[in-house]
Amino acid sequence: MSNSYNIDIQVETSYVEEHSEPDEDRYVFAYTVTLVNRGSVSAKLVSRHWTITDAEDHIEEVEGEGVVGEQPTLKPGEGFRYTSGAVIETPVGTMHGSYQMVAEDGQAFEANIPRFVLSAPRILH
């Protein structure tokens, strides 16, 4: 992969206690993704593919167009940030995936989203 196509991806997560129901095996997390185009050509995010895994190895695959209803085009050096959410049945899980990108020159490429952890704080009784 050349330096032309390089999307830097950072993810921050948080546990959304007010929407979670631990007694019903429902744990809600928010994640904020920051993408920055470190390449030398503009690129459009056309679709996404996530793999969400809970602590019991239940896997959910999520695919779709764009992110949060948008298909942003990032010029070199430009960034895009959005927040979305995930619901799993255990207090801990992981997510990873990829964004399918199309560069200004017509080249399609994937921007890999590194695995990150979803973790609810332990509640001490």
C-alpha positions as CSV (number, residue, x, y, z in Angstrom):
1,M,0.0,0.0,0.0
2,S,1.5,3.3,-1.0
3,N,1.5,6.5,1.0
4,S,-1.3,7.7,-1.3
5,Y,-3.9,5.8,0.7
6,N,-3.4,6.1,4.4
7,I,-6.3,6.7,6.8
8,D,-5.4,7.0,10.5
9,I,-8.1,5.8,12.8
10,Q,-8.4,6.4,16.6
11,V,-11.3,5.2,18.7
12,E,-12.5,6.3,22.2
13,T,-15.1,4.3,24.0
14,S,-17.5,4.9,27.0
15,Y,-20.0,2.9,28.8
16,V,-23.5,4.4,28.7
17,E,-24.9,3.4,32.1
18,E,-28.3,5.2,31.7
19,H,-29.2,3.1,28.6
20,S,-27.7,-0.2,30.0
21,E,-29.7,-2.9,31.8
22,P,-27.1,-5.3,33.3
23,D,-29.9,-7.4,34.9
24,E,-31.2,-8.0,31.4
25,D,-27.7,-8.6,29.8
26,R,-27.9,-5.3,28.0
27,Y,-24.7,-3.2,28.0
28,V,-24.6,-0.1,25.9
29,F,-21.4,1.6,24.7
30,A,-20.7,4.7,22.8
31,Y,-17.6,5.0,20.6
32,T,-16.1,8.0,19.0
33,V,-14.1,7.4,15.9
34,T,-11.6,10.0,14.5
35,L,-10.4,9.4,10.9
36,V,-7.6,11.5,9.5
37,N,-6.4,11.2,5.9
38,R,-2.6,10.9,6.1
39,G,-2.4,10.0,2.4
40,S,-1.7,12.2,-0.5
41,V,-5.1,11.9,-2.3
42,S,-8.6,12.7,-1.3
43,A,-10.7,9.6,-0.3
44,K,-14.4,9.0,0.3
45,L,-15.7,6.6,3.0
46,V,-18.3,4.6,1.2
47,S,-19.1,1.8,3.6
48,R,-18.2,0.1,6.9
49,H,-17.9,-3.4,8.2
50,W,-17.7,-4.0,12.0
51,T,-17.2,-7.2,13.9
52,I,-18.6,-7.0,17.5
53,T,-17.7,-9.8,19.9
54,D,-18.9,-10.2,23.4
55,A,-17.2,-12.0,26.3
56,E,-19.1,-15.2,25.4
57,D,-17.8,-15.1,21.8
58,H,-21.2,-14.1,20.3
59,I,-20.3,-12.3,17.1
60,E,-22.3,-9.7,15.4
61,E,-21.3,-8.4,11.9
62,V,-22.5,-5.0,11.0
63,E,-22.2,-3.7,7.4
64,G,-23.7,-0.6,5.8
65,E,-23.2,2.5,3.7
66,G,-21.2,5.3,5.2
67,V,-21.2,6.2,8.9
68,V,-24.0,8.0,10.8
69,G,-25.8,8.6,7.5
70,E,-22.8,10.3,5.9
71,Q,-20.2,9.4,3.3
72,P,-17.5,11.9,4.1
73,T,-14.7,12.8,1.6
74,L,-11.4,13.6,3.4
75,K,-8.8,15.6,1.6
76,P,-5.2,15.0,2.6
77,G,-4.7,16.2,6.1
78,E,-8.5,16.4,6.8
79,G,-10.3,14.6,9.6
80,F,-13.8,13.4,10.3
81,R,-15.1,12.5,13.7
82,Y,-18.4,10.8,14.7
83,T,-19.9,9.0,17.6
84,S,-22.1,5.9,17.4
85,G,-23.0,3.0,19.7
86,A,-23.1,-0.7,20.2
87,V,-25.1,-3.0,22.5
88,I,-23.7,-6.3,23.7
89,E,-24.9,-8.9,26.2
90,T,-21.8,-9.0,28.5
91,P,-20.0,-6.2,30.4
92,V,-16.9,-6.6,28.2
93,G,-16.4,-7.1,24.5
94,T,-14.4,-6.0,21.5
95,M,-14.9,-4.4,18.2
96,H,-12.9,-4.1,15.0
97,G,-13.5,-3.7,11.4
98,S,-12.8,-1.7,8.3
99,Y,-14.0,1.2,6.2
100,Q,-14.2,0.8,2.5
101,M,-12.7,3.9,0.9
102,V,-12.6,5.1,-2.7
103,A,-9.7,7.5,-3.5
104,E,-10.1,10.5,-5.9
105,D,-8.1,8.6,-8.5
106,G,-10.7,5.8,-8.5
107,Q,-8.6,3.3,-6.4
108,A,-10.7,1.4,-3.8
109,F,-8.9,0.5,-0.6
110,E,-9.7,-0.6,3.0
111,A,-8.9,1.4,6.1
112,N,-8.6,-1.1,8.9
113,I,-10.1,-0.2,12.3
114,P,-7.9,-1.8,15.0
115,R,-9.5,-3.9,17.7
116,F,-10.7,-2.0,20.7
117,V,-12.3,-3.0,24.0
118,L,-15.8,-2.2,25.3
119,S,-15.7,-2.5,29.1
120,A,-18.3,-1.6,31.7
121,P,-16.9,-0.4,35.0
122,R,-17.3,-3.0,37.8
123,I,-20.0,-2.1,40.2
124,L,-19.0,-2.9,43.7
125,H,-21.8,-3.8,46.2
